[in-house]
Amino acid sequence: FDNRAGAEAAATHLAELGHRHIAILTGPADQAASVEREEGALAIWAARGIPSTAIRKLHGDFTRDSGRKAAEQLLKAGAMPSAIFALNDEMAIGLMEAFRADGRYRVPQDISIIGFDDIFWANSCVPALTSVRLDKGLLGRMTVQRILDRIQEPSLAASSTKVEPQLVLRNSTAQGPAGAAGPDVITS
């Protein structure tokens, strides 16, 4: 999957909504997907003139609990970003649960949250989570076809194909303080 392109789409979405004080909730530093997603988002925000001092980095481990802990950390610090990009949906859902339990910040009215992976629960949580979809079914079909092709033609050269992610807008993101128009996206 093109993790970087997916993160770029998410970061662009938040920037186009007018968010300029953003938190990024990273995943494990030893996982390529986490590193690629973080680098993609930070590059977009830098290109859009959002200073690195306006981006708060929080560290998670791709679990819902680490999303809850990140929200608690933000709530204790008191200086809230207008948006958070969680590098996976589990952490994003944990963030939303913690903010709802605290009651001071509503998603998306007070803080926008976007996730990554478009897991089953992304469309079922309240509010439904804006996320980057990775079409795992397509990747599986492509893999099976490639295996069948190699069985029929064993000398077939190795190849790779990147599956492009899609930004899926739902209800967890809204206009930020500066406001702006958003990109063409899939809605569900």
N, C-alpha and C positions, 0 to 999 in steps of 0.2 A: 504494500500500500504506500501511496505517496503521503506520508505523514506530514512532511513539510508543507505541501500544497494545502492539505486540510487545515493546518494551523494558520496558514496565511489567509485562508478564506474566513476563518473564525475571527482573527485579529482585524482583518479588513472590515468585517461586519460591525465589530464594536467601534472601530474608529469612525466609520461612516455614520453610525448612530450618534456620534458626538462625544463619546467617552474619551476622556483625557487623563483620568486618574484611575488606573487599572491595576488589578492584582492578577498575577498568574500563579496558579497552583500546580507546581511541577510534580512529576513522578520520580521514580528511582533514577538517580544519575547514571547508573550502570546499564540502563535499558535504552537501546537505540531509538525506539519510538518516542520515548520521553524527551531525549536530547533533540531529535529532529523537530518535534512539535514546538519545543521551547525556542529553538533557534529560528524557526519560521515565523512565529508570532513576534518575537523581539525585532526581527529584521523589518517586518511590516510597520510596526509602530515607530521604529527609528526613521524609516523612509517617509512616514507621515508627519514627522516633526514632533512626535511625542517624546519628551526627554526621558532618559533612563531614570531620572529622579522621580518621575511621576508613575513609575511602574514598580509595584511592590512584589517581590518574589517570596512565595510561601512554598514550603516543601511538604509533599505528601508521598504516599506509597501506593497510590492507585486503589485504595480502599475507601469505602464510605466513611469509616471512622476517621480517617485522616482528613476528609473533607469537613467533618464536624469539628475536629480539633483546629483546623485552619480558620473556620468561622469564629470559634471561641477566641482564638488569638487576635483576630481583627476586632472583635467586639471589645476585648479588654484594652486594646491599643487606642480605641476611640476614633481614630482617623480612618474613616471608611472610604474605599474606592467607590466609583460609580458603577464599576463592572468588574467581574472576575471571570477569567478564562481558566477553567479546570481542564487539565490535559487528559482526563477521561470522565465518563459519565458517572461512575460510582462516586468519585470525589465531588462532582457537581451536585449530585443528589444529596450527599452528606452536608454540603454547604447549605442547600435549601432547607433541609430538615432543621439544622441548627438555627438558621435565621427565623424560621417559622416558630420554633420553640421559644426563642428569645422574645419575639414579638415587636422589637423596635424597628426592624427593616423588612419591608415587603419586597418580594420578587415578583415582577420586575419594576414596580413603581419606584422603589428606593434604590435598588441595586439590580443590575442585569447579571445573569449567570449563563454561561455557555459551556457545554461539555464537548466530549469527543468520543466517538465510537457508535453512537446511536443504538445503544442497547435496547432491548425490549422495554425496559422500565422507563426509558426517556420519554416516551409518549404517554405513559400511564401516571407519572407523578404529577403533583399539583404545585405550581403550574407545570404544564408539559414543557420539557427541557429542549431548548434550541441546542442542536448538536451537529457534529460533523459525521456523516454516514460513511462507513466503510462497507462496501457491498461484498460481504463474505461469501454469499451465494454465488456471485459472479466469479470470484476468485476460485472457488471450489470447482465450478463448471469448467473454467479455463484450465485448471490443473488436471482434471480428469481427461479433458480433450487432449492435452499435451501428452499425457501418459499413453492414451490410446494411439496417438500419432507415432510415438516412439516405439510402441509394440509393433506397429505395422512397418515402420521404417527405422530400425535400430541405429542407423548411421546419421539420423537427423541431428543436426547441431543443437547444442544447448542454447537456450534463449531465456530472456526474462521480460516480463511485461508489468508495468506499474498500473494498478487499478486506481483511477482518479476518485478522490473523495467528493462528496456533495454536502453542501451546507443545507441543513434542514431547519427552517424557521418554525418555531412554535411560540410559546407564550412566556418564556423566561428572559427575554431581552426586550428593551424598549429604548426610546430616545434618551440620550444622555444630556447633560447640562448644555452642551454646545449645539446639539441637534444637527442632522444632515440626512440626506436621502440614502437609502440602502441599495445593495446590489441585487441583481436578478438571482433568485434562489428558488429551491424547491420548498413548498410548504406542505405540511401534513398535520 
